Amino acid sequence: MSDPQQKLEEGSEETFISHLVELRDRIIRAGLAVIVVFIGLVYWAPDIFRLLARPLMQNLPRDGKMIVTDVTGSFFVPMKVTMLVAFVIALPVVLYQIWAFVAPGLYQHEKKLVVPLVASSYTLFLCGMAFAYFVVFPTIFRVMAHYNAPLGAEMTTDIDNYLSFVLTMFIAFGVTFEVPIIVVLLVRMGVVTVKKLKQVRPYVIVGAFIVAAVVTPPDVFSQLILALPLIVLYELGIIAARIFVGTGEKKPADESQAAS
């Protein structure tokens, strides 16, 4: 009696260990992809940081400048920026490693959804970052410089603080552009219906302005730059859910059939 049970336990343990080994290998491959891209870009780290700082530098007044308050800041900040760029470039490889690990446990219909879901999510996140870089940053810095001009104060910023601000904004707008995907998924999984999404629209609008007030600089114009796209993307998510999923509401015939 004990032999079959013991073999079953040993088989389960071997399966668990094999999963851990595969997970380790996937993590190593994903990490190597990021490192390889980073090594390829590290020579241009100062240029990459200057490119990231361009929206600020183009909108600073003539006496404005960026400063370094830490001895190692001029070295490590460009390295951090380059690592971020390397991660974004290598993200498809990272996502593939995640997909290769979880794919064996998915049903066939789930596998069909994963690839377009991941591709669209990655694309929308990049669109959010691009929107922040080309639209949001120049606008915010131009407004801040305009407010600062009457004070006659010299406008300076630390490169480390600038990097923290940029990362926060990239993540905020990247996640904001994921809203249509999130809305479609919620409707498809049956968590909410299109009708319910329309009903909670006023709360979403208020929530968008609250999130914008927390993330963006403390001025109305900057908050509008984040809140308005968030609201528009929410509406686009509702439209996409209606097109690709439907209303998410069960018809009476379906309910009676399920009950029987």
KOLTIRO-811271 format. One record per residue: residue in one letter; chain; x negated, y negated, z of N, C-alpha, C in turn. Coordinates in steps of 0.05 Angstrom, whole numbers. Example, Ala and Ser with C-alpha at 12.3 -4.5 7.8 and 13.67 -1.06 7.14 Angstrom:
<pts>
A, A, -264, 114, 156, -246, 90, 156, -264, 66, 156
S, A, -257, 45, 142, -273, 21, 143, -258, -1, 157
</pts>
This chain:
<pts>
M, A, -16, 24, 0, 0, 0, 0, -17, -25, 0
S, A, -40, -23, 13, -57, -47, 16, -73, -53, -9
D, A, -79, -31, -25, -96, -35, -48, -83, -53, -69
P, A, -57, -49, -77, -45, -67, -96, -43, -96, -86
Q, A, -37, -98, -60, -35, -125, -48, -62, -139, -48
Q, A, -83, -123, -42, -110, -135, -41, -119, -143, -69
K, A, -112, -126, -89, -120, -133, -116, -105, -158, -126
L, A, -79, -161, -117, -64, -184, -125, -76, -210, -113
E, A, -84, -208, -87, -96, -231, -74, -123, -238, -87
E, A, -139, -217, -94, -164, -222, -107, -160, -235, -134
G, A, -140, -225, -149, -134, -237, -175, -126, -266, -173
S, A, -109, -272, -153, -101, -300, -149, -124, -318, -141
E, A, -142, -307, -125, -166, -323, -117, -184, -328, -141
E, A, -187, -307, -158, -204, -311, -181, -192, -332, -200
T, A, -165, -331, -203, -152, -351, -220, -155, -379, -209
F, A, -153, -382, -183, -156, -408, -171, -184, -419, -175
I, A, -204, -401, -171, -232, -408, -175, -237, -416, -204
S, A, -226, -401, -222, -230, -407, -251, -218, -434, -258
H, A, -196, -441, -246, -184, -467, -250, -202, -489, -239
L, A, -213, -485, -216, -232, -504, -205, -256, -508, -222
V, A, -267, -486, -233, -290, -487, -250, -283, -503, -276
E, A, -260, -497, -287, -252, -511, -311, -248, -541, -306
L, A, -236, -547, -283, -232, -575, -275, -258, -590, -272
R, A, -277, -576, -260, -304, -588, -257, -317, -593, -284
D, A, -314, -574, -303, -326, -577, -329, -312, -600, -344
R, A, -286, -602, -342, -272, -624, -355, -280, -651, -344
I, A, -283, -653, -318, -292, -678, -306, -320, -686, -315
I, A, -337, -666, -316, -365, -671, -325, -365, -681, -354
R, A, -349, -668, -371, -349, -676, -399, -338, -704, -402
A, A, -317, -710, -387, -306, -737, -388, -326, -758, -378
G, A, -340, -751, -356, -360, -769, -346, -383, -773, -365
L, A, -391, -751, -378, -413, -753, -397, -405, -771, -421
A, A, -380, -769, -429, -371, -786, -452, -374, -815, -444
V, A, -366, -822, -420, -368, -850, -411, -397, -859, -409
I, A, -414, -841, -398, -442, -848, -395, -456, -851, -422
V, A, -450, -834, -441, -462, -836, -468, -455, -862, -481
V, A, -429, -870, -479, -421, -896, -491, -434, -919, -476
F, A, -436, -916, -449, -449, -937, -434, -478, -941, -441
I, A, -492, -919, -445, -521, -920, -453, -523, -933, -480
G, A, -504, -927, -498, -505, -939, -524, -500, -969, -524
L, A, -486, -979, -503, -479, -1007, -502, -496, -1023, -483
V, A, -511, -1010, -466, -525, -1025, -445, -544, -1046, -455
Y, A, -556, -1042, -478, -574, -1061, -489, -560, -1088, -494
W, A, -534, -1086, -501, -519, -1110, -508, -502, -1120, -484
A, A, -509, -1111, -460, -494, -1119, -436, -491, -1149, -433
P, A, -512, -1165, -436, -509, -1194, -433, -490, -1206, -455
D, A, -492, -1195, -479, -475, -1204, -501, -445, -1197, -495
I, A, -441, -1173, -484, -414, -1165, -478, -402, -1183, -456
F, A, -418, -1190, -436, -408, -1207, -415, -402, -1235, -427
R, A, -419, -1245, -444, -414, -1271, -456, -388, -1271, -473
L, A, -383, -1248, -486, -358, -1246, -501, -334, -1246, -482
L, A, -337, -1233, -459, -316, -1232, -440, -311, -1260, -427
A, A, -333, -1275, -424, -331, -1302, -412, -324, -1324, -432
R, A, -322, -1317, -457, -317, -1338, -478, -292, -1353, -473
P, A, -269, -1340, -466, -245, -1356, -462, -248, -1378, -440
L, A, -264, -1372, -420, -269, -1392, -399, -288, -1413, -408
M, A, -310, -1405, -420, -331, -1424, -428, -320, -1443, -450
Q, A, -303, -1434, -467, -292, -1452, -488, -273, -1473, -477
N, A, -262, -1468, -453, -243, -1487, -442, -253, -1502, -418
L, A, -278, -1498, -411, -290, -1513, -389, -297, -1541, -399
P, A, -295, -1561, -382, -304, -1588, -389, -335, -1588, -393
R, A, -345, -1610, -403, -374, -1611, -410, -391, -1606, -386
D, A, -382, -1614, -362, -399, -1610, -338, -392, -1584, -325
G, A, -374, -1568, -336, -367, -1542, -324, -388, -1521, -330
K, A, -390, -1501, -313, -409, -1480, -317, -402, -1456, -299
M, A, -415, -1433, -305, -413, -1410, -289, -439, -1407, -272
I, A, -435, -1398, -247, -458, -1396, -229, -461, -1368, -218
V, A, -484, -1362, -207, -489, -1336, -194, -496, -1342, -165
T, A, -480, -1331, -147, -485, -1336, -118, -499, -1313, -105
D, A, -503, -1291, -120, -517, -1268, -110, -543, -1263, -126
V, A, -564, -1255, -113, -590, -1252, -127, -587, -1231, -149
T, A, -572, -1210, -144, -569, -1188, -164, -545, -1191, -182
G, A, -530, -1213, -178, -506, -1216, -194, -510, -1218, -224
S, A, -531, -1231, -232, -536, -1235, -261, -543, -1208, -274
F, A, -550, -1188, -258, -556, -1162, -270, -532, -1143, -268
F, A, -520, -1141, -244, -500, -1121, -240, -473, -1129, -252
V, A, -466, -1154, -254, -440, -1161, -266, -439, -1154, -295
P, A, -459, -1160, -312, -458, -1150, -340, -458, -1120, -341
M, A, -471, -1106, -322, -470, -1077, -322, -442, -1067, -317
K, A, -428, -1080, -298, -401, -1072, -291, -382, -1076, -315
V, A, -386, -1098, -329, -370, -1104, -352, -375, -1083, -374
T, A, -400, -1076, -378, -407, -1057, -399, -395, -1029, -392
M, A, -396, -1022, -366, -384, -997, -357, -354, -997, -362
L, A, -341, -1019, -357, -312, -1021, -363, -307, -1017, -393
V, A, -322, -1030, -410, -319, -1027, -439, -324, -999, -447
A, A, -345, -986, -436, -351, -958, -442, -328, -940, -434
F, A, -316, -945, -411, -293, -928, -403, -269, -931, -421
V, A, -264, -956, -430, -241, -960, -448, -246, -947, -475
I, A, -271, -948, -485, -277, -936, -510, -276, -905, -508
A, A, -286, -895, -486, -286, -865, -482, -260, -854, -471
L, A, -241, -872, -466, -216, -862, -454, -201, -841, -470
P, A, -202, -842, -497, -189, -819, -512, -202, -792, -505
V, A, -228, -792, -501, -241, -767, -494, -233, -758, -466
V, A, -231, -778, -447, -222, -772, -420, -194, -761, -420
L, A, -177, -773, -436, -149, -764, -437, -147, -737, -450
Y, A, -164, -731, -470, -164, -705, -482, -173, -683, -462
Q, A, -192, -689, -445, -201, -670, -425, -178, -664, -405
I, A, -164, -685, -398, -141, -681, -380, -120, -664, -394
W, A, -115, -670, -419, -95, -655, -435, -104, -626, -437
A, A, -129, -620, -443, -139, -593, -446, -136, -577, -421
F, A, -137, -591, -398, -135, -577, -372, -106, -570, -365
V, A, -88, -588, -371, -60, -583, -363, -43, -570, -385
A, A, -53, -570, -410, -37, -559, -432, -29, -530, -429
P, A, -46, -512, -419, -37, -484, -417, -13, -481, -398
G, A, -8, -499, -380, 15, -496, -362, 40, -510, -372
L, A, 40, -521, -396, 63, -536, -406, 78, -519, -426
Y, A, 105, -524, -427, 121, -512, -448, 116, -524, -475
Q, A, 125, -511, -496, 120, -520, -523, 132, -547, -528
H, A, 157, -551, -519, 170, -577, -523, 157, -600, -508
E, A, 144, -592, -485, 129, -612, -469, 103, -620, -483
K, A, 91, -600, -496, 66, -606, -511, 71, -625, -534
K, A, 94, -622, -546, 100, -640, -569, 103, -669, -560
L, A, 111, -673, -535, 115, -700, -525, 90, -713, -516
V, A, 71, -697, -507, 47, -708, -494, 30, -725, -513
V, A, 24, -714, -536, 6, -728, -555, 17, -756, -563
P, A, 42, -758, -573, 52, -785, -579, 54, -803, -554
L, A, 60, -790, -531, 62, -806, -506, 36, -818, -498
V, A, 15, -802, -499, -12, -811, -492, -22, -832, -512
A, A, -18, -826, -537, -27, -844, -558, -14, -871, -556
S, A, 13, -871, -552, 27, -897, -550, 20, -911, -524
S, A, 16, -897, -503, 8, -909, -477, -19, -923, -480
Y, A, -38, -909, -492, -65, -920, -496, -64, -945, -514
T, A, -49, -943, -535, -47, -966, -554, -34, -990, -540
L, A, -13, -985, -525, 1, -1007, -512, -17, -1020, -490
F, A, -32, -1003, -476, -50, -1014, -456, -71, -1032, -469
L, A, -82, -1024, -491, -101, -1040, -506, -88, -1066, -516
C, A, -63, -1064, -524, -49, -1088, -533, -45, -1107, -510
G, A, -40, -1097, -486, -38, -1114, -462, -64, -1128, -456
M, A, -86, -1113, -458, -112, -1126, -453, -118, -1147, -474
A, A, -112, -1141, -499, -116, -1160, -521, -99, -1185, -517
F, A, -74, -1182, -508, -57, -1205, -503, -68, -1222, -481
A, A, -79, -1209, -460, -91, -1224, -438, -115, -1240, -447
Y, A, -132, -1227, -464, -157, -1240, -473, -152, -1263, -492
F, A, -135, -1258, -512, -132, -1278, -533, -110, -1299, -528
V, A, -91, -1293, -510, -69, -1312, -505, -70, -1322, -477
V, A, -71, -1304, -458, -68, -1312, -429, -92, -1327, -419
F, A, -116, -1316, -423, -140, -1329, -412, -144, -1357, -423
P, A, -144, -1361, -449, -148, -1389, -459, -127, -1408, -448
T, A, -102, -1399, -446, -80, -1416, -437, -84, -1424, -408
I, A, -90, -1404, -391, -93, -1409, -362, -117, -1427, -358
F, A, -140, -1422, -371, -164, -1438, -366, -160, -1466, -377
R, A, -146, -1469, -398, -141, -1496, -409, -123, -1512, -390
V, A, -103, -1499, -378, -86, -1512, -359, -101, -1519, -334
M, A, -118, -1500, -324, -133, -1506, -300, -153, -1529, -304
A, A, -165, -1530, -327, -184, -1552, -333, -169, -1578, -335
H, A, -145, -1578, -345, -128, -1602, -347, -121, -1612, -319
Y, A, -113, -1594, -301, -107, -1602, -274, -131, -1612, -259
N, A, -154, -1601, -265, -179, -1608, -251, -190, -1635, -260
A, A, -185, -1643, -285, -197, -1667, -296, -191, -1692, -280
P, A, -166, -1698, -272, -161, -1723, -257, -175, -1724, -230
L, A, -182, -1701, -219, -196, -1701, -193, -225, -1710, -195
G, A, -236, -1708, -218, -264, -1715, -222, -284, -1695, -209
A, A, -274, -1671, -203, -291, -1651, -191, -305, -1634, -212
E, A, -329, -1625, -206, -344, -1608, -224, -332, -1580, -223
M, A, -325, -1569, -246, -312, -1543, -247, -333, -1521, -251
T, A, -336, -1504, -231, -355, -1482, -232, -341, -1456, -222
T, A, -350, -1434, -231, -339, -1408, -221, -362, -1388, -220
D, A, -360, -1371, -200, -380, -1349, -196, -373, -1327, -216
I, A, -394, -1315, -228, -389, -1294, -248, -376, -1269, -236
D, A, -382, -1264, -210, -370, -1240, -198, -340, -1245, -193
N, A, -333, -1269, -184, -305, -1276, -180, -290, -1276, -207
Y, A, -304, -1285, -227, -291, -1286, -254, -286, -1257, -263
L, A, -304, -1239, -258, -300, -1211, -266, -277, -1199, -251
S, A, -275, -1205, -225, -252, -1194, -210, -226, -1204, -221
F, A, -225, -1230, -228, -201, -1242, -239, -193, -1229, -265
V, A, -213, -1226, -282, -209, -1214, -309, -199, -1185, -307
L, A, -211, -1169, -289, -202, -1142, -285, -173, -1141, -276
T, A, -167, -1158, -257, -139, -1159, -246, -119, -1165, -268
M, A, -126, -1184, -285, -108, -1192, -307, -106, -1170, -328
F, A, -129, -1158, -335, -128, -1136, -354, -110, -1113, -345
I, A, -113, -1106, -320, -96, -1084, -309, -67, -1092, -308
A, A, -62, -1117, -299, -34, -1127, -297, -20, -1127, -324
F, A, -34, -1137, -345, -21, -1139, -371, -21, -1112, -385
G, A, -42, -1095, -380, -42, -1068, -391, -18, -1052, -380
V, A, -13, -1053, -354, 9, -1039, -342, 36, -1051, -352
T, A, 36, -1078, -354, 61, -1091, -364, 69, -1081, -391
F, A, 50, -1077, -409, 56, -1068, -436, 64, -1038, -436
E, A, 61, -1024, -413, 70, -996, -411, 99, -994, -404
V, A, 112, -1017, -398, 140, -1017, -389, 159, -1002, -409
P, A, 157, -1007, -435, 175, -992, -453, 172, -962, -451
I, A, 147, -952, -448, 142, -924, -445, 155, -913, -419
I, A, 151, -928, -398, 163, -920, -372, 193, -919, -373
V, A, 205, -939, -386, 234, -940, -388, 244, -916, -404
V, A, 232, -910, -427, 240, -887, -443, 237, -861, -428
L, A, 215, -858, -414, 211, -833, -398, 232, -830, -376
L, A, 239, -851, -363, 259, -850, -341, 286, -842, -353
V, A, 293, -852, -376, 319, -845, -388, 318, -816, -398
R, A, 296, -808, -410, 294, -781, -421, 295, -760, -398
M, A, 282, -766, -375, 283, -747, -353, 309, -747, -338
G, A, 327, -765, -345, 352, -766, -331, 352, -781, -305
V, A, 331, -795, -299, 329, -810, -274, 348, -834, -274
V, A, 350, -847, -296, 369, -870, -299, 382, -868, -327
T, A, 403, -883, -331, 416, -886, -356, 412, -914, -368
V, A, 417, -917, -393, 415, -943, -406, 434, -963, -392
K, A, 458, -953, -386, 477, -970, -372, 467, -980, -346
K, A, 454, -962, -331, 443, -970, -305, 420, -990, -308
L, A, 404, -986, -328, 382, -1005, -334, 392, -1033, -340
K, A, 415, -1034, -354, 427, -1060, -359, 438, -1073, -334
Q, A, 449, -1056, -316, 461, -1066, -291, 440, -1078, -273
V, A, 416, -1066, -272, 395, -1076, -254, 378, -1097, -267
R, A, 385, -1107, -290, 370, -1127, -305, 364, -1152, -287
P, A, 384, -1163, -272, 378, -1186, -256, 356, -1181, -235
Y, A, 356, -1157, -224, 335, -1150, -204, 308, -1147, -217
V, A, 308, -1137, -241, 283, -1135, -256, 271, -1162, -262
I, A, 288, -1181, -269, 279, -1208, -275, 267, -1221, -251
V, A, 280, -1218, -228, 269, -1229, -203, 243, -1215, -196
G, A, 243, -1188, -199, 218, -1173, -193, 195, -1181, -211
A, A, 201, -1187, -236, 180, -1196, -255, 167, -1222, -245
F, A, 183, -1240, -236, 171, -1266, -226, 157, -1262, -200
I, A, 166, -1243, -183, 151, -1238, -158, 124, -1226, -164
V, A, 123, -1206, -183, 98, -1194, -191, 79, -1215, -203
A, A, 90, -1232, -220, 74, -1253, -233, 63, -1272, -212
A, A, 79, -1279, -191, 70, -1297, -171, 47, -1285, -155
V, A, 46, -1259, -152, 25, -1245, -136, 0, -1243, -153
V, A, 2, -1237, -178, -21, -1230, -195, -34, -1255, -207
T, A, -18, -1274, -217, -30, -1296, -232, -37, -1319, -213
P, A, -52, -1339, -224, -58, -1363, -208, -32, -1377, -199
P, A, -34, -1393, -177, -9, -1405, -166, 1, -1429, -181
D, A, 8, -1425, -206, 22, -1447, -220, 44, -1434, -237
V, A, 65, -1449, -242, 88, -1439, -255, 82, -1429, -284
F, A, 65, -1444, -298, 59, -1437, -325, 46, -1410, -327
S, A, 27, -1404, -310, 13, -1379, -310, 32, -1356, -303
Q, A, 50, -1361, -285, 69, -1340, -277, 88, -1334, -300
L, A, 96, -1354, -315, 113, -1349, -338, 100, -1332, -359
I, A, 73, -1335, -362, 59, -1320, -382, 60, -1290, -377
L, A, 62, -1282, -352, 64, -1254, -345, 93, -1245, -343
A, A, 110, -1262, -330, 138, -1254, -325, 154, -1251, -351
L, A, 151, -1269, -369, 167, -1268, -394, 161, -1244, -411
P, A, 135, -1237, -416, 130, -1212, -430, 140, -1187, -416
L, A, 139, -1187, -389, 149, -1165, -374, 179, -1161, -379
I, A, 194, -1183, -379, 223, -1182, -383, 229, -1174, -412
V, A, 214, -1185, -431, 218, -1178, -459, 212, -1148, -464
L, A, 191, -1138, -452, 183, -1110, -456, 204, -1092, -442
Y, A, 215, -1100, -421, 237, -1085, -408, 261, -1082, -427
E, A, 268, -1104, -440, 290, -1103, -459, 283, -1085, -483
L, A, 258, -1087, -492, 249, -1069, -514, 250, -1040, -506
G, A, 244, -1035, -480, 245, -1008, -470, 274, -997, -471
I, A, 293, -1014, -464, 321, -1006, -464, 330, -1000, -493
I, A, 322, -1017, -512, 328, -1012, -540, 316, -986, -550
A, A, 290, -982, -543, 276, -957, -551, 289, -933, -539
A, A, 297, -934, -514, 311, -912, -501, 337, -905, -515
R, A, 352, -926, -522, 377, -921, -536, 373, -908, -563
I, A, 351, -915, -577, 346, -905, -604, 335, -876, -602
F, A, 315, -871, -585, 301, -846, -585, 313, -825, -566
V, A, 327, -834, -546, 337, -815, -526, 368, -815, -526
G, A, 380, -838, -530, 409, -841, -527, 415, -856, -502
T, A, 440, -857, -494, 447, -872, -470, 439, -858, -445
G, A, 434, -831, -446, 428, -816, -422, 452, -808, -406
E, A, 476, -814, -416, 500, -807, -402, 512, -782, -414
K, A, 522, -764, -397, 534, -739, -406, 562, -744, -416
K, A, 569, -732, -439, 596, -734, -449, 614, -716, -433
P, A, 640, -722, -433, 659, -705, -418, 659, -676, -427
A, A, 656, -671, -453, 655, -644, -463, 631, -629, -452
D, A, 608, -643, -450, 584, -630, -440, 587, -624, -410
E, A, 600, -642, -395, 604, -638, -367, 622, -615, -361
S, A, 644, -612, -377, 663, -590, -373, 650, -563, -381
Q, A, 632, -564, -401, 619, -540, -409, 598, -531, -388
A, A, 585, -552, -376, 565, -545, -355, 579, -534, -330
A, A, 604, -545, -324, 618, -536, -301, 628, -508, -304
S, A, 636, -500, -329, 645, -473, -334, 622, -453, -334
</pts>
